[in-house]
Amino acid sequence: MSAETVQQIITQMGAALGANSGLGGTLKFDFGDAGSVLIDGKSTPNSVSDGAGKTADTTISLSLDTFEKMVKGELDGTSAFMQGKLRVAGDMSLAMKLGPILAKARG
């Protein structure tokens, strides 16, 4: 997995979210060495960008492989969390809003 993959995620998430994700906060996906993605649900319109060096209300740390399985619907966030494949730092209620957002990204 590469920075190119992270750029694809930024593009796809941006298209899926539209102007208002209903998130109401900032959420960062941290993929470790592969990079990160920041969803800004506070800005109007909402935006998705490279998360490098940026802080968020909630940071979700996971591998690109785990993220891909979640987007495809093969793994849900609760299971990933329980299995230790996903870590949440910050506002847990924001992380709970992730399901519908991933469903939108699925198309």
C-alpha positions as a Markdown table, in Angstrom:
| # | Residue | x | y | z |
|---|---|---|---|---|
| 1 | Met | 0.0 | 0.0 | 0.0 |
| 2 | Ser | 1.3 | 3.4 | -0.9 |
| 3 | Ala | 0.6 | 7.1 | -0.6 |
| 4 | Glu | -1.2 | 6.7 | -3.9 |
| 5 | Thr | -3.7 | 4.5 | -2.1 |
| 6 | Val | -4.2 | 7.1 | 0.6 |
| 7 | Gln | -4.8 | 9.7 | -2.2 |
| 8 | Gln | -7.5 | 7.4 | -3.7 |
| 9 | Ile | -9.2 | 7.2 | -0.3 |
| 10 | Ile | -9.2 | 11.0 | 0.0 |
| 11 | Thr | -10.8 | 11.3 | -3.5 |
| 12 | Gln | -13.4 | 8.6 | -2.9 |
| 13 | Met | -14.3 | 9.8 | 0.6 |
| 14 | Gly | -14.6 | 13.4 | -0.6 |
| 15 | Ala | -17.0 | 12.3 | -3.4 |
| 16 | Ala | -19.0 | 10.1 | -1.1 |
| 17 | Leu | -19.4 | 12.6 | 1.7 |
| 18 | Gly | -20.7 | 15.5 | -0.3 |
| 19 | Ala | -21.2 | 18.9 | 1.3 |
| 20 | Asn | -22.5 | 17.7 | 4.7 |
| 21 | Ser | -21.5 | 14.3 | 6.2 |
| 22 | Gly | -23.4 | 14.9 | 9.4 |
| 23 | Leu | -20.2 | 14.2 | 11.3 |
| 24 | Gly | -20.0 | 17.6 | 13.0 |
| 25 | Gly | -16.4 | 17.2 | 13.9 |
| 26 | Thr | -13.0 | 16.2 | 12.6 |
| 27 | Leu | -11.9 | 12.6 | 12.2 |
| 28 | Lys | -8.5 | 11.3 | 11.2 |
| 29 | Phe | -7.7 | 7.9 | 9.8 |
| 30 | Asp | -4.1 | 7.1 | 10.7 |
| 31 | Phe | -2.7 | 4.4 | 8.5 |
| 32 | Gly | 0.8 | 4.5 | 10.1 |
| 33 | Asp | 3.7 | 4.8 | 7.6 |
| 34 | Ala | 1.2 | 4.7 | 4.6 |
| 35 | Gly | -0.2 | 8.1 | 5.6 |
| 36 | Ser | -3.4 | 9.5 | 7.0 |
| 37 | Val | -6.7 | 11.0 | 5.9 |
| 38 | Leu | -8.6 | 13.9 | 7.6 |
| 39 | Ile | -12.3 | 14.3 | 7.3 |
| 40 | Asp | -13.4 | 17.8 | 8.3 |
| 41 | Gly | -17.0 | 17.6 | 9.2 |
| 42 | Lys | -17.0 | 21.1 | 10.6 |
| 43 | Ser | -16.1 | 23.0 | 7.5 |
| 44 | Thr | -18.8 | 24.1 | 5.0 |
| 45 | Pro | -18.7 | 22.2 | 2.7 |
| 46 | Asn | -17.1 | 19.3 | 4.4 |
| 47 | Ser | -13.7 | 18.4 | 3.2 |
| 48 | Val | -11.4 | 15.4 | 3.0 |
| 49 | Ser | -7.6 | 15.9 | 2.8 |
| 50 | Asp | -4.2 | 14.5 | 3.7 |
| 51 | Gly | -4.1 | 14.3 | 7.5 |
| 52 | Ala | -0.3 | 14.6 | 7.8 |
| 53 | Gly | 0.6 | 16.9 | 10.7 |
| 54 | Lys | -3.0 | 17.7 | 11.5 |
| 55 | Thr | -4.9 | 17.0 | 14.7 |
| 56 | Ala | -8.6 | 15.9 | 14.9 |
| 57 | Asp | -11.3 | 15.5 | 17.4 |
| 58 | Thr | -11.0 | 11.7 | 16.9 |
| 59 | Thr | -8.2 | 9.7 | 15.5 |
| 60 | Ile | -8.7 | 6.1 | 14.3 |
| 61 | Ser | -5.5 | 4.1 | 13.9 |
| 62 | Leu | -5.8 | 1.1 | 11.7 |
| 63 | Ser | -4.1 | -0.6 | 8.7 |
| 64 | Leu | -5.1 | 0.1 | 5.1 |
| 65 | Asp | -6.0 | -3.6 | 4.9 |
| 66 | Thr | -8.5 | -3.3 | 7.8 |
| 67 | Phe | -9.9 | 0.0 | 6.4 |
| 68 | Glu | -10.4 | -1.7 | 3.0 |
| 69 | Lys | -12.3 | -4.6 | 4.7 |
| 70 | Met | -14.5 | -2.1 | 6.6 |
| 71 | Val | -15.3 | -0.1 | 3.4 |
| 72 | Lys | -16.2 | -3.3 | 1.6 |
| 73 | Gly | -18.5 | -4.3 | 4.4 |
| 74 | Glu | -16.4 | -7.4 | 5.2 |
| 75 | Leu | -15.6 | -6.2 | 8.7 |
| 76 | Asp | -17.5 | -3.8 | 11.0 |
| 77 | Gly | -15.9 | -1.2 | 13.2 |
| 78 | Thr | -17.0 | -2.8 | 16.4 |
| 79 | Ser | -15.5 | -6.2 | 15.5 |
| 80 | Ala | -12.3 | -4.5 | 14.3 |
| 81 | Phe | -12.1 | -2.6 | 17.6 |
| 82 | Met | -12.7 | -5.7 | 19.7 |
| 83 | Gln | -10.1 | -7.6 | 17.7 |
| 84 | Gly | -7.5 | -4.8 | 18.3 |
| 85 | Lys | -7.3 | -4.0 | 14.6 |
| 86 | Leu | -8.6 | -0.5 | 15.2 |
| 87 | Arg | -7.8 | 2.0 | 18.0 |
| 88 | Val | -9.8 | 5.1 | 18.7 |
| 89 | Ala | -8.3 | 8.2 | 20.4 |
| 90 | Gly | -10.5 | 11.2 | 21.3 |
| 91 | Asp | -14.3 | 11.5 | 20.9 |
| 92 | Met | -15.7 | 8.0 | 20.7 |
| 93 | Ser | -19.2 | 9.3 | 19.8 |
| 94 | Leu | -17.7 | 10.7 | 16.6 |
| 95 | Ala | -16.2 | 7.3 | 15.8 |
| 96 | Met | -19.7 | 5.8 | 16.2 |
| 97 | Lys | -20.9 | 7.9 | 13.3 |
| 98 | Leu | -18.5 | 6.2 | 11.0 |
| 99 | Gly | -20.7 | 3.3 | 9.9 |
| 100 | Pro | -23.1 | 5.4 | 7.7 |
| 101 | Ile | -20.1 | 7.3 | 6.3 |
| 102 | Leu | -18.4 | 4.0 | 5.3 |
| 103 | Ala | -21.6 | 2.8 | 3.8 |
| 104 | Lys | -21.7 | 6.0 | 1.6 |
| 105 | Ala | -18.1 | 5.4 | 0.6 |
| 106 | Arg | -19.2 | 1.9 | -0.5 |
| 107 | Gly | -21.7 | 3.5 | -2.9 |
